[in-house]
């Protein structure tokens, strides 16, 4: 058992529940380690996946729980397989043997103590791949600080600049302030981007900005904030892949297609909305950014969470 789970405050929800006693917090997980998929993933940014793929480990549970979550099957803790720290460490080597460019930990926040332990074990046995921390951006600086000298790359979302949007879509009106503090800490930990001779990122930050329908202006403000604070010392990834789902589940049970504040989430992003954000980045002078082609808003891009590789 890890003491951090006894009165868990790993994420900004600060549930304070004793996960070591089997109680689940807002992340839907106790202290048992659940993983839903471990496989090469080819759909991350080019500097993460490359041609060989990113060694991606999808953890069950999530502390943010957006109403439009594409990974809701695992984010709500509804799937996954219980494994040990030792098994997680083995999975890292299995992914490395398949040619992975890195080890990519998806939705890892609520399992940070397990992750630190498993990476330590793996490094002691010779694992040398960069470690990617793939996060929603809803983080506490003190939790991120635990990852010092453990994580090399932060692949981090910056979802909202407006508290009202964050509250409506993720029940987290403190998200903008939390994300700003988190990005400051992430940059302190890993600094400017470093690439290997294959063009793969080995250290640094990729900031993902998911453009939501009817919220292009908010995405523009996020891009402006990130560029003003970090310039080209981080990479931006402007995402047009928002995928509307038939049902909008949420823990509070209030997200329904007929409710006004969720209606925009029932459609895909328009080309005009996405190009507005891209053009804003260009006008700001952003040099280090990735964009997405039309057609990425398909559920087929969502992997199967069937315990592959676990």
C-alpha positions in Angstrom: 0.0 0.0 0.0 1.1 3.5 -0.7 0.6 6.2 2.0 -0.5 8.8 -0.7 -3.7 6.8 -1.1 -4.7 6.8 2.6 -6.2 10.3 2.4 -5.9 10.8 -1.4 -5.2 14.3 -2.6 -3.3 13.5 -5.7 -5.5 15.5 -8.0 -7.3 18.9 -7.6 -10.5 17.1 -6.5 -8.7 16.4 -3.2 -11.3 13.7 -2.3 -9.4 12.8 0.8 -10.8 9.2 0.7 -8.9 6.2 1.9 -8.3 4.4 -1.3 -6.2 1.8 0.5 -9.4 0.7 2.2 -11.0 0.0 -1.2 -12.9 3.3 -1.3 -13.0 5.0 -4.7 -12.6 8.7 -5.2 -13.8 10.9 -8.0 -11.3 9.0 -10.2 -13.5 5.9 -9.7 -10.5 3.9 -8.6 -9.3 2.5 -5.3 -5.6 1.8 -4.7 -5.8 -1.3 -6.9 -4.0 -0.7 -10.2 -6.2 -1.2 -13.2 -5.0 -1.0 -16.9 -7.3 -1.3 -19.9 -4.8 -1.4 -22.8 -1.1 -1.5 -23.5 -0.1 -1.4 -27.1 1.7 0.6 -29.8 -0.2 3.7 -30.6 0.3 5.5 -34.0 -2.1 8.4 -33.6 -0.2 10.7 -31.3 1.7 13.7 -32.5 4.5 12.9 -35.0 7.3 13.5 -32.5 5.6 11.1 -30.1 4.4 8.2 -32.3 6.8 8.5 -35.2 6.5 5.5 -37.6 7.2 2.9 -34.9 4.5 3.9 -32.5 4.3 5.1 -28.9 4.2 2.5 -26.2 0.9 3.5 -24.7 -0.6 2.3 -21.4 -4.2 3.3 -20.8 -5.0 3.4 -17.1 -8.6 3.0 -15.8 -10.2 5.9 -14.1 -9.9 9.7 -14.4 -10.2 12.5 -12.0 -11.6 15.0 -14.5 -14.5 13.2 -16.2 -15.5 15.5 -19.0 -19.1 14.9 -20.2 -17.8 14.4 -23.8 -15.1 12.0 -22.9 -14.0 9.7 -25.8 -12.5 7.2 -23.4 -15.5 7.1 -21.1 -15.4 3.3 -21.0 -12.2 3.5 -19.0 -12.4 6.9 -17.5 -15.5 5.9 -15.5 -13.6 2.8 -14.3 -15.9 0.5 -16.2 -13.2 -1.7 -17.7 -9.6 -2.7 -17.1 -7.6 -5.5 -15.6 -6.1 -5.4 -12.1 -2.3 -5.8 -12.3 0.7 -5.4 -10.0 3.5 -2.9 -10.1 5.8 -5.6 -11.2 3.5 -6.5 -14.1 3.4 -2.8 -15.2 7.1 -2.7 -15.2 7.2 -5.9 -17.4 4.7 -4.2 -19.8 7.1 -1.4 -20.4 9.8 -3.8 -21.6 7.2 -5.6 -23.8 6.4 -2.4 -25.5 10.1 -1.5 -25.8 10.7 -4.9 -27.5 8.0 -4.0 -30.1 9.9 -0.9 -31.1 8.1 1.7 -29.1 9.6 5.2 -29.2 8.6 5.9 -25.6 6.4 4.7 -22.8 3.2 6.8 -22.9 1.1 6.8 -19.7 -2.5 7.9 -20.4 -4.6 9.3 -17.6 -1.9 8.6 -15.0 -2.6 11.1 -12.2 -4.5 8.9 -9.7 -1.8 6.2 -10.0 1.3 8.3 -9.6 2.8 6.3 -6.6 2.4 3.0 -8.6 3.9 4.6 -11.7 6.9 6.0 -9.9 7.6 2.6 -8.4 7.2 0.7 -11.7 9.4 3.1 -13.6 12.1 2.9 -10.9 12.0 -0.9 -11.2 12.2 -0.8 -14.9 15.1 1.7 -15.0 17.0 -0.5 -12.6 16.6 -3.3 -15.1 17.8 -1.1 -18.0 14.8 0.6 -19.5 16.0 3.7 -21.3 13.0 4.9 -23.2 11.6 8.4 -22.5 8.6 8.4 -20.2 5.5 10.4 -21.4 3.0 11.7 -18.9 -0.3 12.0 -20.9 -2.6 14.2 -18.9 -5.8 16.2 -19.0 -3.9 19.2 -17.5 -6.0 19.0 -14.4 -3.0 18.5 -12.0 -1.6 19.7 -8.7 2.0 21.1 -8.8 2.9 19.0 -5.7 1.8 15.8 -7.4 3.8 16.7 -10.6 6.8 17.4 -8.4 6.8 13.8 -7.3 7.6 12.9 -10.9 10.9 14.9 -10.9 13.6 12.8 -12.6 10.9 10.2 -13.5 9.0 11.8 -16.4 10.7 13.2 -19.5 7.8 14.4 -21.6 4.5 16.0 -20.7 1.8 15.4 -23.3 -0.8 17.7 -21.7 -4.2 19.1 -22.6 -5.2 22.7 -21.9 -8.9 22.3 -22.1 -10.5 25.5 -20.9 -9.7 29.2 -20.3 -13.2 30.0 -18.9 -14.3 28.7 -15.6 -17.9 28.6 -16.8 -17.0 26.2 -19.6 -14.9 24.1 -17.3 -17.8 23.8 -14.8 -20.3 23.0 -17.5 -18.3 20.3 -19.3 -16.1 18.9 -16.6 -17.6 20.1 -13.3 -14.3 21.7 -12.5 -14.5 25.5 -12.5 -11.0 25.7 -11.1 -9.6 24.0 -14.2 -8.1 27.2 -15.8 -6.1 28.1 -12.7 -5.1 24.5 -12.1 -3.9 24.1 -15.7 -1.9 27.3 -15.6 -0.1 26.2 -12.4 0.4 22.7 -13.8 2.1 24.0 -17.0 4.4 26.2 -15.0 5.5 23.2 -12.9 5.8 20.9 -16.0 8.1 23.4 -17.7 10.2 23.7 -14.6 10.6 19.9 -14.6 11.5 19.2 -18.2 12.3 22.6 -19.8 12.8 23.2 -23.5 12.3 20.4 -26.2 15.0 18.0 -27.0 14.9 15.6 -29.9 17.0 12.5 -30.9 18.5 11.9 -34.3 15.2 10.3 -35.5 13.3 13.5 -34.8 11.5 12.0 -31.8 11.0 14.1 -28.7 13.0 12.9 -25.7 12.3 15.8 -23.4 9.8 18.7 -23.3 6.1 19.6 -23.4 3.5 19.1 -26.1 0.4 21.2 -25.2 -2.8 19.9 -26.7 -5.6 22.3 -27.4 -8.9 20.5 -28.3 -11.1 22.9 -30.2 -14.7 22.4 -29.1 -17.8 23.4 -31.1 -18.9 26.9 -30.3 -15.7 27.5 -28.3 -13.1 28.4 -31.0 -12.6 31.8 -29.3 -11.8 30.2 -26.1 -9.2 27.9 -27.8 -7.7 31.1 -29.4 -7.3 32.5 -25.9 -5.6 29.3 -24.7 -3.2 29.4 -27.6 -2.4 33.1 -26.9 -1.8 32.3 -23.2 0.5 29.4 -23.9 2.5 31.3 -26.5 2.8 34.4 -24.4 4.1 32.4 -21.5 6.3 29.7 -23.2 6.8 30.9 -26.7 8.3 28.2 -28.9 9.9 26.5 -25.9 6.9 24.1 -26.0 5.0 22.5 -28.9 1.4 23.2 -29.5 -1.0 20.6 -30.9 -4.2 22.0 -32.3 -6.8 19.3 -32.3 -9.9 19.1 -34.5 -10.7 15.6 -33.5 -13.7 16.3 -31.2 -16.1 13.4 -31.6 -19.8 13.9 -30.6 -21.1 10.8 -28.9 -24.8 9.7 -29.0 -25.1 10.0 -25.2 -23.3 12.5 -23.0 -22.7 10.7 -19.7 -21.6 12.5 -16.6 -21.4 11.7 -13.0 -24.0 14.3 -12.0 -26.5 12.8 -14.4 -27.4 16.1 -16.0 -25.8 15.9 -19.4 -28.6 15.3 -22.0 -28.6 16.2 -25.7 -31.7 18.4 -25.2 -30.1 20.6 -22.6 -29.0 24.0 -24.0 -25.5 24.1 -22.6 -24.7 20.7 -24.2 -26.2 21.2 -27.6 -23.0 22.3 -29.2 -21.4 19.1 -28.1 -23.7 17.1 -30.3 -22.0 18.2 -33.6 -18.6 18.1 -35.0 -16.3 21.1 -35.4 -16.7 23.2 -38.5 -13.7 24.0 -40.8 -14.3 27.7 -40.1 -14.0 27.1 -36.3 -10.8 25.1 -36.6 -9.1 27.4 -39.1 -9.9 30.3 -36.8 -7.7 28.8 -34.2 -4.9 27.8 -36.6 -4.9 31.3 -38.2 -4.7 32.9 -34.7 -1.6 30.8 -34.0 0.0 31.8 -37.3 -0.8 35.4 -36.6 0.8 35.2 -33.2 4.0 33.9 -34.8 3.8 30.3 -33.4 6.5 28.2 -35.1 6.2 24.9 -33.2 2.7 23.5 -33.7 0.9 20.5 -35.0 -2.4 20.7 -36.8 -4.9 17.9 -37.8 -6.5 17.1 -41.1 -10.2 16.9 -41.5 -11.7 13.5 -40.8 -10.1 12.9 -37.3 -13.5 13.3 -35.7 -14.4 9.6 -36.0 -15.0 7.1 -33.2 -12.8 4.7 -35.2 -9.8 6.6 -33.8 -10.8 5.5 -30.3 -8.8 2.3 -29.5 -10.5 -0.8 -28.1 -10.1 -1.0 -24.3 -10.2 -4.8 -24.2 -7.1 -5.5 -22.0 -4.8 -5.9 -25.0 -1.3 -6.3 -23.8 -2.2 -6.3 -20.1 
